[in-house]
Amino acid sequence: MTPTLTTSAVRERLHTLVVIDVRTPGEYAGGHLPGAHNIPLDDLEYALPVLREVSGRGDLLVVCASGTRSESAGATLARHGIRAASLEGGTAAWASAGGDLHRPATTATPKWAMDRQVRLTAGSLVLGGLLLGQVVHPAFQLLSAGVAGGLVYSALSNSCAMATLLGKLPYNRTRRTDLDDTLAAMRSH
């Protein structure tokens, strides 16, 4: 199990921590802890050599939206002999406690946060299932029921299969050059 730090403990130690945000680039762009480096969970294995090197110079803190993905990232790092802590409650807890969130300066169109993408997709599927159930065949209403069941399971398990699938879309993937630039910046500090 990955050790966790409270928001107040992180606030006191933020200047000494190397913060790794394991959310998607869109979520990261929506607001992240000051000084955080974006290495999405799916790219963590690729970044292991640099993370091992950086962990020798300072303590690592992995963060995500709520703490679930950072717990998974901490377990992956631990399997490779890299110690890291996780922020209890994730970025949401940080923001709720009054912590500052930074947003990257960019001229590109901002990406939607993952929760917004999930709400749009789930809502569209439910409406589509209901409409097709009325117009084409009642069996299409099972699509709406399936999405509703998935949302209930997501809430109970604190996981989201839809977010995992959406995170694999090219729109939500880190460009390899961006990840390489992040890793080079981490190495140089």
MDAnalysis code that builds the backbone (N, CA, C; Angstrom):
import MDAnalysis as mda
import numpy as np

u = mda.Universe.empty(567, n_residues=189, atom_resindex=np.repeat(np.arange(189), 3), trajectory=True)
u.add_TopologyAttr("name", ["N", "CA", "C"] * 189)
u.add_TopologyAttr("resid", np.arange(1, 190))
u.add_TopologyAttr("resname", ["MET", "THR", "PRO", "THR", "LEU", "THR", "THR", "SER", "ALA", "VAL", "ARG", "GLU", "ARG", "LEU", "HIS", "THR", "LEU", "VAL", "VAL", "ILE", "ASP", "VAL", "ARG", "THR", "PRO", "GLY", "GLU", "TYR", "ALA", "GLY", "GLY", "HIS", "LEU", "PRO", "GLY", "ALA", "HIS", "ASN", "ILE", "PRO", "LEU", "ASP", "ASP", "LEU", "GLU", "TYR", "ALA", "LEU", "PRO", "VAL", "LEU", "ARG", "GLU", "VAL", "SER", "GLY", "ARG", "GLY", "ASP", "LEU", "LEU", "VAL", "VAL", "CYS", "ALA", "SER", "GLY", "THR", "ARG", "SER", "GLU", "SER", "ALA", "GLY", "ALA", "THR", "LEU", "ALA", "ARG", "HIS", "GLY", "ILE", "ARG", "ALA", "ALA", "SER", "LEU", "GLU", "GLY", "GLY", "THR", "ALA", "ALA", "TRP", "ALA", "SER", "ALA", "GLY", "GLY", "ASP", "LEU", "HIS", "ARG", "PRO", "ALA", "THR", "THR", "ALA", "THR", "PRO", "LYS", "TRP", "ALA", "MET", "ASP", "ARG", "GLN", "VAL", "ARG", "LEU", "THR", "ALA", "GLY", "SER", "LEU", "VAL", "LEU", "GLY", "GLY", "LEU", "LEU", "LEU", "GLY", "GLN", "VAL", "VAL", "HIS", "PRO", "ALA", "PHE", "GLN", "LEU", "LEU", "SER", "ALA", "GLY", "VAL", "ALA", "GLY", "GLY", "LEU", "VAL", "TYR", "SER", "ALA", "LEU", "SER", "ASN", "SER", "CYS", "ALA", "MET", "ALA", "THR", "LEU", "LEU", "GLY", "LYS", "LEU", "PRO", "TYR", "ASN", "ARG", "THR", "ARG", "ARG", "THR", "ASP", "LEU", "ASP", "ASP", "THR", "LEU", "ALA", "ALA", "MET", "ARG", "SER", "HIS"])
u.atoms.positions = np.array([
    [0.841, -1.185, 0.000],
    [0.000, 0.000, 0.000],
    [0.887, 1.250, 0.000],
    [0.527, 2.189, -0.824],
    [1.268, 3.438, -0.950],
    [0.979, 4.342, 0.247],
    [2.021, 4.882, 0.884],
    [1.757, 5.821, 1.979],
    [1.056, 7.072, 1.441],
    [0.179, 7.648, 2.259],
    [-0.536, 8.856, 1.836],
    [-0.136, 10.034, 2.711],
    [-0.202, 11.198, 2.111],
    [0.052, 12.442, 2.828],
    [-1.216, 13.286, 2.764],
    [-1.529, 13.968, 3.846],
    [-2.683, 14.858, 3.875],
    [-2.353, 16.136, 3.120],
    [-3.380, 16.899, 2.797],
    [-3.150, 18.158, 2.086],
    [-2.297, 19.113, 2.918],
    [-2.505, 19.131, 4.231],
    [-1.703, 20.032, 5.069],
    [-0.246, 19.598, 5.104],
    [0.009, 18.285, 5.129],
    [1.393, 17.799, 5.110],
    [2.065, 18.138, 3.781],
    [1.314, 18.006, 2.693],
    [1.870, 18.341, 1.374],
    [2.134, 19.840, 1.281],
    [1.218, 20.640, 1.787],
    [1.400, 22.098, 1.743],
    [2.708, 22.490, 2.435],
    [3.001, 21.865, 3.574],
    [4.230, 22.170, 4.315],
    [5.482, 21.710, 3.576],
    [5.369, 20.610, 2.827],
    [6.546, 20.004, 2.191],
    [6.597, 20.181, 0.674],
    [5.655, 20.900, 0.095],
    [5.548, 20.976, -1.355],
    [6.869, 21.383, -2.018],
    [7.584, 22.304, -1.413],
    [8.840, 22.778, -2.007],
    [9.934, 21.709, -2.022],
    [9.752, 20.635, -1.257],
    [10.766, 19.570, -1.212],
    [10.344, 18.324, -1.988],
    [9.112, 18.306, -2.487],
    [8.574, 17.124, -3.163],
    [8.680, 17.246, -4.681],
    [8.879, 16.127, -5.331],
    [8.762, 16.039, -6.786],
    [7.362, 15.494, -7.034],
    [6.491, 16.335, -7.579],
    [5.083, 15.977, -7.739],
    [4.851, 15.437, -9.148],
    [4.295, 14.237, -9.200],
    [3.968, 13.566, -10.458],
    [2.451, 13.449, -10.542],
    [1.851, 14.130, -11.514],
    [0.409, 14.082, -11.729],
    [0.130, 13.005, -12.773],
    [-0.577, 11.949, -12.380],
    [-0.788, 10.793, -13.255],
    [-2.121, 10.848, -14.004],
    [-2.763, 12.004, -13.997],
    [-4.023, 12.155, -14.735],
    [-3.739, 12.360, -16.227],
    [-4.799, 12.371, -17.010],
    [-4.657, 12.617, -18.447],
    [-4.215, 14.060, -18.677],
    [-3.655, 14.353, -19.846],
    [-3.248, 15.732, -20.138],
    [-4.394, 16.734, -20.020],
    [-5.604, 16.332, -20.400],
    [-6.749, 17.228, -20.278],
    [-7.061, 17.564, -18.831],
    [-7.019, 16.552, -17.975],
    [-7.266, 16.788, -16.546],
    [-6.165, 17.669, -15.964],
    [-4.931, 17.375, -16.321],
    [-3.781, 18.154, -15.851],
    [-3.939, 19.617, -16.264],
    [-4.320, 19.851, -17.513],
    [-4.488, 21.218, -18.011],
    [-5.598, 21.952, -17.271],
    [-6.565, 21.203, -16.739],
    [-7.660, 21.815, -16.000],
    [-7.251, 22.348, -14.639],
    [-6.076, 22.029, -14.167],
    [-5.562, 22.516, -12.893],
    [-4.802, 21.446, -12.159],
    [-3.578, 21.779, -11.757],
    [-2.714, 20.815, -11.075],
    [-1.937, 21.499, -9.955],
    [-1.371, 20.703, -9.064],
    [-0.561, 21.242, -7.974],
    [0.616, 22.026, -8.547],
    [1.016, 23.092, -7.872],
    [2.153, 23.877, -8.353],
    [3.396, 22.997, -8.527],
    [4.032, 23.126, -9.670],
    [5.260, 22.397, -9.944],
    [5.079, 20.948, -10.344],
    [3.839, 20.500, -10.489],
    [3.593, 19.091, -10.834],
    [4.012, 18.799, -12.272],
    [4.527, 17.603, -12.466],
    [4.898, 17.111, -13.791],
    [3.833, 16.122, -14.238],
    [3.349, 16.254, -15.470],
    [2.306, 15.367, -15.966],
    [2.907, 14.130, -16.624],
    [2.743, 13.007, -15.947],
    [3.108, 11.702, -16.498],
    [1.880, 10.816, -16.310],
    [1.027, 10.741, -17.341],
    [-0.201, 9.937, -17.216],
    [0.098, 8.505, -16.795],
    [-0.832, 7.923, -16.071],
    [-0.665, 6.572, -15.541],
    [-0.264, 5.583, -16.634],
    [-0.840, 5.715, -17.813],
    [-0.506, 4.802, -18.908],
    [0.935, 4.939, -19.385],
    [1.586, 6.066, -19.097],
    [2.965, 6.308, -19.522],
    [3.977, 6.111, -18.396],
    [3.513, 5.657, -17.252],
    [4.387, 5.548, -16.086],
    [5.559, 4.591, -16.318],
    [5.288, 3.459, -16.935],
    [6.356, 2.478, -17.183],
    [7.462, 3.090, -18.048],
    [7.083, 3.868, -19.046],
    [8.045, 4.522, -19.934],
    [8.952, 5.472, -19.142],
    [8.386, 6.109, -18.121],
    [9.107, 7.122, -17.353],
    [9.919, 6.549, -16.185],
    [9.843, 5.244, -15.953],
    [10.499, 4.647, -14.778],
    [11.985, 4.995, -14.633],
    [12.801, 4.941, -15.687],
    [14.223, 5.273, -15.491],
    [14.435, 6.687, -14.943],
    [13.701, 7.647, -15.455],
    [13.844, 9.025, -14.972],
    [13.290, 9.143, -13.552],
    [12.158, 8.510, -13.273],
    [11.587, 8.569, -11.930],
    [12.518, 7.938, -10.903],
    [13.185, 6.868, -11.266],
    [14.158, 6.240, -10.366],
    [15.298, 7.232, -10.068],
    [15.784, 7.883, -11.107],
    [16.862, 8.864, -10.963],
    [16.428, 10.048, -10.082],
    [15.250, 10.587, -10.376],
    [14.743, 11.748, -9.644],
    [14.436, 11.395, -8.190],
    [13.966, 10.176, -7.936],
    [13.623, 9.784, -6.562],
    [14.863, 9.745, -5.671],
    [16.024, 9.626, -6.255],
    [17.256, 9.666, -5.480],
    [17.603, 11.062, -4.996],
    [16.979, 12.073, -5.598],
    [17.254, 13.472, -5.227],
    [16.177, 14.082, -4.343],
    [15.029, 13.431, -4.238],
    [13.942, 13.980, -3.430],
    [12.770, 13.025, -3.371],
    [11.858, 13.284, -2.448],
    [10.689, 12.425, -2.278],
    [9.686, 12.654, -3.397],
    [9.119, 11.568, -3.901],
    [8.101, 11.639, -4.944],
    [6.710, 11.651, -4.315],
    [5.837, 12.450, -4.901],
    [4.428, 12.483, -4.527],
    [3.627, 12.282, -5.802],
    [2.810, 11.241, -5.855],
    [1.946, 11.027, -7.012],
    [0.542, 11.505, -6.673],
    [-0.058, 12.204, -7.636],
    [-1.406, 12.748, -7.434],
    [-2.274, 12.441, -8.643],
    [-3.567, 12.364, -8.395],
    [-4.564, 12.222, -9.453],
    [-5.783, 13.023, -9.005],
    [-6.930, 12.722, -9.545],
    [-8.128, 13.479, -9.193],
    [-8.612, 13.177, -7.776],
    [-8.670, 11.883, -7.425],
    [-9.250, 11.518, -6.132],
    [-8.358, 10.633, -5.268],
    [-7.303, 10.084, -5.830],
    [-6.399, 9.226, -5.085],
    [-6.336, 7.800, -5.592],
    [-7.285, 7.389, -6.425],
    [-7.330, 6.004, -6.900],
    [-6.183, 5.704, -7.861],
    [-6.013, 6.553, -8.885],
    [-4.935, 6.310, -9.851],
    [-3.561, 6.527, -9.231],
    [-3.455, 7.473, -8.296],
    [-2.147, 7.678, -7.665],
    [-1.782, 6.493, -6.775],
    [-2.774, 5.838, -6.199],
    [-2.525, 4.613, -5.425],
    [-1.976, 3.523, -6.355],
    [-2.583, 3.413, -7.525],
    [-2.112, 2.447, -8.517],
    [-0.698, 2.794, -8.988],
    [-0.442, 4.064, -9.221],
    [0.894, 4.514, -9.640],
    [1.921, 4.216, -8.558],
    [1.561, 4.451, -7.303],
    [2.467, 4.166, -6.193],
    [2.812, 2.693, -6.117],
    [1.826, 1.840, -6.384],
    [2.075, 0.395, -6.375],
    [3.019, 0.000, -7.507],
    [2.821, 0.590, -8.678],
    [3.715, 0.320, -9.812],
    [5.136, 0.762, -9.484],
    [5.264, 1.950, -8.939],
    [6.590, 2.459, -8.576],
    [7.243, 1.549, -7.529],
    [6.469, 1.129, -6.530],
    [7.006, 0.263, -5.470],
    [7.508, -1.063, -6.044],
    [6.790, -1.629, -7.016],
    [7.227, -2.878, -7.654],
    [8.576, -2.719, -8.349],
    [8.903, -1.485, -8.704],
    [10.180, -1.213, -9.373],
    [11.194, -0.581, -8.422],
    [10.928, -0.674, -7.129],
    [11.878, -0.194, -6.129],
    [11.941, 1.315, -5.971],
    [10.888, 2.012, -6.376],
    [10.844, 3.472, -6.266],
    [9.806, 3.834, -5.215],
    [10.255, 4.558, -4.195],
    [9.333, 4.962, -3.121],
    [8.609, 6.239, -3.507],
    [7.319, 6.269, -3.210],
    [6.500, 7.447, -3.478],
    [5.328, 7.464, -2.511],
    [4.826, 8.649, -2.267],
    [3.619, 8.813, -1.459],
    [2.503, 9.309, -2.380],
    [1.289, 9.216, -1.901],
    [0.116, 9.658, -2.641],
    [-0.591, 10.753, -1.840],
    [-1.167, 11.724, -2.550],
    [-1.922, 12.781, -1.888],
    [-3.306, 12.253, -1.540],
    [-3.623, 12.238, -0.257],
    [-4.922, 11.747, 0.217],
    [-6.044, 12.600, -0.383],
    [-6.938, 11.955, -1.114],
    [-8.062, 12.669, -1.713],
    [-7.735, 13.348, -3.032],
    [-6.492, 13.296, -3.461],
    [-6.079, 13.820, -4.758],
    [-6.228, 15.319, -4.916],
    [-6.238, 15.723, -6.171],
    [-6.317, 17.142, -6.513],
    [-7.623, 17.755, -6.014],
    [-8.674, 16.967, -5.988],
    [-9.966, 17.467, -5.493],
    [-9.848, 17.890, -4.029],
    [-9.183, 17.073, -3.211],
    [-9.000, 17.422, -1.797],
    [-8.092, 18.643, -1.662],
    [-7.067, 18.714, -2.511],
    [-6.145, 19.854, -2.493],
    [-6.911, 21.152, -2.761],
    [-7.733, 21.149, -3.805],
    [-8.504, 22.343, -4.154],
    [-9.528, 22.677, -3.067],
    [-10.189, 21.655, -2.508],
    [-11.181, 21.878, -1.444],
    [-10.550, 22.487, -0.198],
    [-9.271, 22.163, 0.038],
    [-8.571, 22.697, 1.206],
    [-7.968, 24.074, 0.924],
    [-8.281, 24.632, -0.235],
    [-7.791, 25.968, -0.565],
    [-6.434, 25.987, -1.240],
    [-5.959, 24.821, -1.675],
    [-4.669, 24.751, -2.357],
    [-4.726, 25.389, -3.734],
    [-3.637, 25.998, -4.118],
    [-3.528, 26.662, -5.408],
    [-3.434, 25.626, -6.525],
    [-4.150, 25.852, -7.604],
    [-4.056, 24.997, -8.788],
    [-3.475, 25.821, -9.928],
    [-2.460, 25.286, -10.576],
    [-1.858, 25.953, -11.724],
    [-2.427, 25.373, -12.999],
    [-2.506, 26.212, -14.005],
    [-2.942, 25.784, -15.331],
    [-1.871, 26.190, -16.324],
    [-1.502, 25.273, -17.222],
    [-0.450, 25.617, -18.172],
    [-0.895, 26.726, -19.115],
    [0.031, 27.630, -19.405],
    [-0.237, 28.676, -20.390],
    [-0.109, 28.029, -21.761],
    [-1.160, 28.110, -22.536],
    [-1.137, 27.472, -23.845],
    [-1.999, 28.246, -24.813],
    [-1.629, 28.164, -26.072],
    [-2.453, 28.792, -27.100],
    [-3.375, 27.771, -27.739],
    [-3.156, 26.506, -27.419],
    [-3.989, 25.449, -27.988],
    [-5.372, 25.457, -27.343],
    [-6.322, 24.852, -28.034],
    [-7.658, 24.720, -27.481],
    [-7.580, 23.861, -26.228],
    [-8.126, 24.333, -25.106],
    [-8.043, 23.534, -23.883],
    [-8.820, 22.228, -24.013],
    [-8.286, 21.186, -23.389],
    [-8.945, 19.884, -23.403],
    [-9.980, 19.848, -22.284],
    [-11.009, 19.064, -22.511],
    [-12.019, 18.892, -21.481],
    [-11.487, 17.984, -20.393],
    [-11.844, 18.289, -19.153],
    [-11.502, 17.418, -18.037],
    [-12.205, 16.071, -18.234],
    [-11.599, 15.011, -17.705],
    [-12.133, 13.668, -17.920],
    [-13.547, 13.520, -17.378],
    [-13.848, 14.106, -16.212],
    [-15.198, 13.964, -15.674],
    [-16.226, 14.593, -16.619],
    [-15.863, 15.684, -17.278],
    [-16.774, 16.316, -18.238],
    [-16.965, 15.418, -19.461],
    [-15.895, 14.787, -19.923],
    [-15.988, 13.862, -21.056],
    [-16.875, 12.669, -20.706],
    [-16.724, 12.159, -19.489],
    [-17.551, 11.021, -19.053],
    [-19.019, 11.431, -18.994],
    [-19.304, 12.608, -18.436],
    [-20.698, 13.055, -18.349],
    [-21.309, 13.209, -19.742],
    [-20.553, 13.779, -20.691],
    [-21.065, 13.941, -22.048],
    [-21.322, 12.579, -22.699],
    [-20.376, 11.671, -22.581],
    [-20.520, 10.350, -23.202],
    [-21.664, 9.569, -22.568],
    [-21.701, 9.530, -21.244],
    [-22.761, 8.782, -20.561],
    [-24.130, 9.371, -20.881],
    [-24.247, 10.681, -20.811],
    [-25.525, 11.324, -21.119],
    [-25.964, 11.077, -22.545],
    [-25.017, 11.135, -23.481],
    [-25.336, 10.885, -24.892],
    [-25.802, 9.445, -25.101],
    [-25.133, 8.493, -24.453],
    [-25.531, 7.089, -24.584],
    [-26.914, 6.833, -23.993],
    [-27.184, 7.445, -22.837],
    [-28.499, 7.272, -22.214],
    [-29.587, 7.874, -23.103],
    [-29.381, 9.104, -23.565],
    [-30.384, 9.732, -24.431],
    [-30.549, 8.955, -25.739],
    [-29.427, 8.510, -26.310],
    [-29.496, 7.723, -27.541],
    [-30.258, 6.424, -27.342],
    [-29.986, 5.735, -26.235],
    [-30.698, 4.494, -25.943],
    [-32.179, 4.708, -25.764],
    [-32.547, 5.786, -25.067],
    [-33.982, 6.071, -24.862],
    [-34.654, 6.443, -26.178],
    [-33.989, 7.281, -26.978],
    [-34.573, 7.692, -28.259],
    [-34.712, 6.505, -29.206],
    [-33.657, 5.717, -29.349],
    [-33.723, 4.538, -30.218],
    [-34.743, 3.528, -29.705],
    [-34.904, 3.443, -28.373],
    [-35.905, 2.556, -27.789],
    [-37.313, 2.960, -28.158],
    [-37.544, 4.249, -28.345],
    [-38.873, 4.739, -28.726],
    [-39.108, 4.644, -30.232],
    [-38.054, 4.917, -30.997],
    [-38.211, 5.028, -32.446],
    [-37.958, 3.706, -33.174],
    [-36.940, 2.944, -32.747],
    [-36.530, 1.755, -33.490],
    [-37.048, 0.473, -32.833],
    [-36.578, 0.229, -31.607],
    [-36.970, -1.014, -30.915],
    [-36.753, -0.822, -29.418],
    [-37.670, -1.297, -28.588],
    [-37.544, -1.117, -27.133],
    [-36.258, -1.706, -26.541],
    [-35.664, -2.664, -27.216],
    [-34.446, -3.290, -26.683],
    [-33.292, -2.281, -26.567],
    [-33.342, -1.200, -27.334],
    [-32.282, -0.191, -27.245],
    [-32.259, 0.494, -25.873],
    [-33.357, 0.412, -25.130],
    [-33.386, 0.994, -23.791],
    [-32.425, 0.273, -22.855],
    [-32.026, -0.946, -23.218],
    [-31.031, -1.673, -22.421],
    [-29.686, -0.942, -22.417],
    [-29.404, -0.206, -23.486],
    [-28.188, 0.601, -23.523],
    [-28.207, 1.624, -22.386],
    [-29.332, 2.296, -22.219],
    [-29.479, 3.276, -21.134],
    [-29.346, 2.609, -19.774],
    [-29.957, 1.442, -19.630],
    [-29.867, 0.709, -18.363],
    [-28.425, 0.286, -18.096],
    [-27.716, -0.140, -19.121],
    [-26.316, -0.542, -18.966],
    [-25.433, 0.616, -18.520],
    [-25.640, 1.776, -19.118],
    [-24.858, 2.954, -18.726],
    [-25.190, 3.338, -17.283],
    [-26.459, 3.305, -16.920],
    [-26.850, 3.623, -15.542],
    [-26.198, 2.655, -14.559],
    [-26.227, 1.365, -14.884],
    [-25.578, 0.370, -14.025],
    [-24.086, 0.620, -13.915],
    [-23.457, 0.985, -15.023],
    [-22.029, 1.297, -15.012],
    [-21.714, 2.493, -14.130],
    [-22.571, 3.498, -14.162],
    [-22.357, 4.683, -13.314],
    [-22.502, 4.346, -11.832],
    [-23.472, 3.516, -11.502],
    [-23.639, 3.090, -10.108],
    [-22.412, 2.309, -9.653],
    [-21.974, 1.358, -10.474],
    [-20.774, 0.581, -10.136],
    [-19.560, 1.497, -9.992],
    [-19.441, 2.478, -10.882],
    [-18.328, 3.430, -10.830],
    [-18.302, 4.171, -9.495],
    [-19.462, 4.603, -9.046],
    [-19.537, 5.318, -7.771],
    [-19.194, 4.410, -6.594],
    [-19.699, 3.177, -6.622],
    [-19.460, 2.253, -5.509],
    [-18.012, 1.773, -5.447],
    [-17.374, 1.597, -6.606],
    [-16.006, 1.067, -6.638],
    [-14.945, 2.156, -6.720],
    [-15.374, 3.398, -6.894],
    [-14.458, 4.529, -7.068],
    [-13.499, 4.277, -8.235],
    [-14.042, 3.690, -9.296],
    [-13.294, 3.468, -10.529],
    [-14.219, 3.842, -11.683],
    [-13.655, 4.004, -12.866],
    [-14.510, 4.380, -13.983],
    [-13.967, 3.786, -15.271],
    [-14.622, 2.735, -15.734],
    [-14.211, 2.081, -16.978],
    [-14.358, 3.026, -18.160],
    [-15.392, 3.857, -18.145],
    [-15.596, 4.784, -19.251],
    [-14.443, 5.788, -19.324],
    [-14.007, 6.283, -18.171],
    [-12.869, 7.216, -18.158],
    [-11.601, 6.530, -18.655],
    [-11.438, 5.266, -18.296],
    [-10.277, 4.512, -18.775],
    [-10.308, 4.396, -20.291],
    [-11.470, 4.076, -20.843],
    [-11.599, 3.970, -22.295],
    [-11.395, 5.325, -22.974],
    [-12.021, 6.363, -22.443],
    [-11.868, 7.692, -23.034],
    [-10.419, 8.177, -22.949],
    [-9.716, 7.781, -21.891],
    [-8.325, 8.165, -21.725],
    [-7.416, 7.586, -22.787],
    [-7.879, 6.561, -23.480],
    [-7.083, 5.921, -24.530],
    [-7.267, 6.598, -25.897],
    [-8.237, 7.512, -25.999],
    [-8.439, 8.216, -27.262],
    [-7.244, 9.127, -27.548],
    [-6.899, 9.320, -28.817],
    [-5.746, 10.175, -29.154],
    [-5.836, 11.574, -28.537],
    [-7.047, 12.093, -28.434],
    [-7.272, 13.414, -27.848],
    [-6.741, 13.502, -26.417],
    [-6.812, 12.403, -25.685],
    [-6.423, 12.376, -24.278],
    [-5.026, 11.814, -24.042],
    [-4.343, 11.434, -25.088],
    [-3.020, 10.833, -24.933],
    [-1.946, 11.912, -24.947],
    [-0.910, 11.669, -24.185],
    [0.232, 12.564, -24.185],
    [1.024, 12.323, -25.460],
    [1.369, 13.394, -26.148],
    [2.264, 13.233, -27.288],
    [3.625, 12.834, -26.737],
    [4.270, 11.907, -27.390],
    [5.557, 11.394, -26.915],
    [6.561, 12.530, -26.741],
    [6.532, 13.532, -27.624],
    [7.478, 14.644, -27.482],
    [7.190, 15.443, -26.218],
    [5.913, 15.613, -25.869],
    [5.567, 16.319, -24.632],
    [6.068, 15.544, -23.415],
    [5.883, 14.235, -23.430],
    [6.345, 13.410, -22.316],
    [7.872, 13.452, -22.225],
    [8.540, 13.355, -23.363],
    [10.005, 13.427, -23.361],
    [10.489, 14.783, -22.841],
    [9.799, 15.869, -23.200],
    [10.160, 17.196, -22.681],
    [9.964, 17.262, -21.169],
    [8.866, 16.675, -20.664],
    [8.624, 16.634, -19.222],
    [9.727, 15.871, -18.508],
    [10.104, 14.714, -19.047],
    [11.144, 13.898, -18.409],
    [12.494, 14.612, -18.460],
    [12.788, 15.297, -19.557],
    [14.052, 16.050, -19.644],
    [14.071, 17.183, -18.619],
    [12.943, 17.856, -18.444],
    [12.868, 18.932, -17.446],
    [13.070, 18.389, -16.038],
    [12.508, 17.205, -15.761],
    [12.678, 16.604, -14.442],
    [14.140, 16.239, -14.202],
    [14.796, 15.744, -15.236],
    [16.204, 15.354, -15.111],
    [17.100, 16.548, -14.829],
    [16.773, 17.687, -15.440],
    [17.646, 18.856, -15.337],
    [17.531, 19.601, -14.009],
    [16.498, 19.317, -13.242],
    [16.338, 20.021, -11.947],
    [17.100, 19.321, -10.861],
])
